[in-house]
Amino acid sequence: AKYLETAGVIHADNILITQKYDWISLDDLTENETKTLEEAKQICRQITKQELPEIKIYSGCFSSSGKEDTSNVGISITEEDGKSYVGLKKSLLQNTFETGKYLLHEIGHHFTKADDYDDKFRDYFRELLTASIVEKLREK
């Protein structure tokens, strides 16, 4: 990778990609969507044993040209002022399992400040899983 940089190839981190999230109010969620989100939060609280970050919901993520990134279903954001939160795409709120799975993933980014392929991010989940199993073993 260093060779590519010395040859003048721009590192992906240096490419500016402007994305706009269409945030929606939690008050605009249906009763079922609100219930699903609350259940997913309970799952994450039980697994992480930590206070959850602020969770926002968006209807879509759009490029500067207006094209929607349909693969984007979750995000962990830290703004320049240090404020951080997790965002989930509204379409996830149809299923507690899927919502919980993606919320937990984004919460992992929130707490580790690491990307998907960073050992710190993967270790976070290994530690959560191991702690959960140890807790269950000690209950017996």
C-alpha positions as CSV (number, residue, x, y, z in Angstrom):
1,A,0.0,0.0,0.0
2,K,2.9,2.4,0.7
3,Y,4.2,1.8,-2.8
4,L,0.9,3.0,-4.2
5,E,1.1,6.2,-2.2
6,T,4.7,6.9,-3.3
7,A,3.5,6.3,-6.9
8,G,0.9,9.0,-6.4
9,V,-2.2,6.9,-6.0
10,I,-4.6,8.7,-3.7
11,H,-5.4,6.8,-0.5
12,A,-9.1,6.1,-0.1
13,D,-9.2,8.1,3.1
14,N,-8.2,11.2,1.1
15,I,-11.1,11.0,-1.4
16,L,-13.9,13.4,-0.4
17,I,-17.2,11.7,-0.7
18,T,-20.1,13.9,0.2
19,Q,-23.1,12.0,1.6
20,K,-26.3,13.5,2.8
21,Y,-28.6,11.6,5.2
22,D,-32.3,12.4,5.1
23,W,-32.9,12.3,8.9
24,I,-36.4,11.8,10.2
25,S,-37.9,12.5,13.6
26,L,-38.4,9.6,15.9
27,D,-41.9,11.0,16.4
28,D,-42.7,10.1,12.7
29,L,-42.1,6.4,13.3
30,T,-45.1,4.1,13.3
31,E,-46.0,2.3,16.5
32,N,-44.4,-1.0,15.2
33,E,-41.2,0.8,14.1
34,T,-40.9,2.4,17.5
35,K,-41.4,-1.0,19.2
36,T,-38.8,-2.6,16.9
37,L,-36.3,0.1,17.7
38,E,-36.9,-0.2,21.4
39,E,-36.4,-4.0,21.3
40,A,-33.2,-3.5,19.3
41,K,-31.9,-1.1,21.9
42,Q,-32.8,-3.6,24.7
43,I,-30.8,-6.2,22.8
44,C,-27.8,-3.9,22.6
45,R,-28.0,-2.7,26.2
46,Q,-28.1,-6.3,27.3
47,I,-25.1,-7.3,25.2
48,T,-22.9,-4.3,25.6
49,K,-23.7,-3.5,29.3
50,Q,-23.1,0.2,28.3
51,E,-25.2,3.3,27.9
52,L,-26.1,3.6,24.3
53,P,-25.3,6.5,22.1
54,E,-28.0,8.7,20.6
55,I,-29.8,6.8,17.8
56,K,-31.1,8.6,14.8
57,I,-33.2,7.3,11.9
58,Y,-32.8,8.2,8.3
59,S,-34.9,7.4,5.2
60,G,-32.0,7.4,2.8
61,C,-28.4,8.3,2.2
62,F,-27.7,10.4,-1.0
63,S,-24.6,11.4,-2.9
64,S,-24.0,15.0,-3.9
65,S,-25.5,14.1,-7.3
66,G,-28.7,12.9,-5.5
67,K,-28.2,9.2,-6.1
68,E,-29.3,7.1,-3.2
69,D,-26.8,4.6,-1.7
70,T,-29.2,1.7,-1.2
71,S,-26.5,-0.4,0.5
72,N,-26.1,2.1,3.3
73,V,-28.3,0.9,6.2
74,G,-26.3,2.1,9.2
75,I,-23.7,4.7,10.2
76,S,-21.7,5.8,13.2
77,I,-20.9,9.5,13.1
78,T,-18.7,11.7,15.1
79,E,-19.1,15.4,14.1
80,E,-16.3,18.0,14.1
81,D,-17.6,19.3,17.4
82,G,-17.2,15.9,19.0
83,K,-20.9,15.0,19.1
84,S,-21.4,11.4,18.1
85,Y,-24.4,9.3,17.3
86,V,-25.5,6.2,15.5
87,G,-27.9,6.2,12.5
88,L,-30.1,3.4,11.1
89,K,-32.1,3.3,7.9
90,K,-35.8,3.4,8.5
91,S,-36.4,0.4,6.3
92,L,-34.6,-1.8,8.8
93,L,-37.3,-1.2,11.4
94,Q,-39.5,-4.0,10.1
95,N,-37.6,-6.8,11.9
96,T,-36.2,-6.8,15.5
97,F,-33.4,-9.2,14.6
98,E,-32.1,-7.2,11.6
99,T,-32.5,-3.9,13.5
100,G,-30.6,-5.3,16.5
101,K,-27.9,-6.8,14.4
102,Y,-27.2,-3.6,12.5
103,L,-27.6,-1.4,15.6
104,L,-25.1,-3.5,17.5
105,H,-22.7,-3.3,14.5
106,E,-22.9,0.5,14.5
107,I,-22.6,0.7,18.2
108,G,-19.3,-1.3,17.9
109,H,-18.0,1.5,15.6
110,H,-19.2,4.1,18.1
111,F,-17.4,2.6,21.0
112,T,-14.2,1.5,19.2
113,K,-13.9,4.4,16.7
114,A,-12.5,1.7,14.3
115,D,-13.6,0.5,10.9
116,D,-14.9,-2.9,9.9
117,Y,-11.5,-4.5,9.3
118,D,-9.7,-3.1,12.3
119,D,-8.7,-5.6,14.9
120,K,-10.0,-3.2,17.6
121,F,-13.5,-3.5,16.0
122,R,-13.4,-7.3,15.8
123,D,-11.9,-7.7,19.3
124,Y,-14.8,-5.6,20.7
125,F,-17.3,-8.2,19.6
126,R,-15.1,-11.2,20.6
127,E,-14.9,-9.6,24.1
128,L,-18.7,-9.0,24.3
129,L,-19.4,-12.6,23.2
130,T,-16.9,-14.1,25.7
131,A,-18.2,-11.9,28.6
132,S,-21.8,-12.9,27.8
133,I,-20.9,-16.6,27.8
134,V,-18.9,-16.3,31.1
135,E,-21.9,-14.5,32.6
136,K,-24.3,-17.4,31.6
137,L,-21.9,-20.0,32.9
138,R,-21.7,-18.3,36.3
139,E,-25.5,-18.2,36.5
140,K,-25.6,-22.0,36.8
